[in-house]
Amino acid sequence: MVKSLLLGLDKNQAAKFNMLISMINTRINKIRSTQTNKNFLDDTSLSKEELIMNINDLKSRGVNSSTISQYVIPELGYTLESLPQDVLELLKGS
């Protein structure tokens, strides 16, 4: 069912959907107490391109980089240290 839903989404919508699914999975695992932070480079649930698209979208909607770093990235199950350098540079801006 998820695959058929993804087929009907454009690239930006699919990136947002993948980010949402990743956040939901992380939250469920935290509730179960099975979540450990993962290295972004080892994870396949969200591509770097999708993460960058989502960060840019959040920033264009007025969410500042500090909020994204403190709340969104951890909700995805990542540590800032595990993010690629270009994503960190994007988060250094306002």
PENORZI-V692812 format. One record per residue. N is the residue number from 0. RES is the residue in three letters. PHI is phi in radians with two decimals (* if undefined). Layout:
[[N	RES	PHI] [N	RES	PHI]]
This chain:
[[0	MET	*] [1	VAL	-1.13] [2	LYS	-1.06] [3	SER	-1.18] [4	LEU	-1.14] [5	LEU	-1.07] [6	LEU	-1.11] [7	GLY	-1.56] [8	LEU	-1.81] [9	ASP	-1.38] [10	LYS	-1.04] [11	ASN	-1.17] [12	GLN	-1.13] [13	ALA	-1.14] [14	ALA	-1.10] [15	LYS	-1.13] [16	PHE	-1.11] [17	ASN	-1.08] [18	MET	-1.15] [19	LEU	-1.08] [20	ILE	-1.07] [21	SER	-1.11] [22	MET	-1.15] [23	ILE	-1.11] [24	ASN	-1.06] [25	THR	-1.11] [26	ARG	-1.10] [27	ILE	-1.06] [28	ASN	-1.15] [29	LYS	-1.16] [30	ILE	-1.08] [31	ARG	-1.35] [32	SER	1.12] [33	THR	-1.95] [34	GLN	-1.40] [35	THR	-2.14] [36	ASN	-1.07] [37	LYS	-1.97] [38	ASN	-1.38] [39	PHE	-0.95] [40	LEU	-1.18] [41	ASP	-1.60] [42	ASP	-1.66] [43	THR	-1.97] [44	SER	-1.34] [45	LEU	-2.49] [46	SER	-1.38] [47	LYS	-1.05] [48	GLU	-1.06] [49	GLU	-1.15] [50	LEU	-1.10] [51	ILE	-1.10] [52	MET	-1.02] [53	ASN	-1.19] [54	ILE	-1.10] [55	ASN	-1.07] [56	ASP	-1.13] [57	LEU	-1.07] [58	LYS	-1.12] [59	SER	-1.19] [60	ARG	-1.65] [61	GLY	1.67] [62	VAL	-1.44] [63	ASN	-1.42] [64	SER	-1.06] [65	SER	-1.09] [66	THR	-1.14] [67	ILE	-1.09] [68	SER	-1.15] [69	GLN	-1.38] [70	TYR	-2.06] [71	VAL	-1.26] [72	ILE	-1.03] [73	PRO	-1.11] [74	GLU	-1.17] [75	LEU	-1.44] [76	GLY	1.59] [77	TYR	-1.85] [78	THR	-1.71] [79	LEU	-1.06] [80	GLU	-1.11] [81	SER	-1.56] [82	LEU	-1.36] [83	PRO	-1.08] [84	GLN	-0.99] [85	ASP	-1.17] [86	VAL	-1.23] [87	LEU	-1.07] [88	GLU	-1.10] [89	LEU	-1.08] [90	LEU	-1.37] [91	LYS	-1.26] [92	GLY	-1.23] [93	SER	-1.22]]
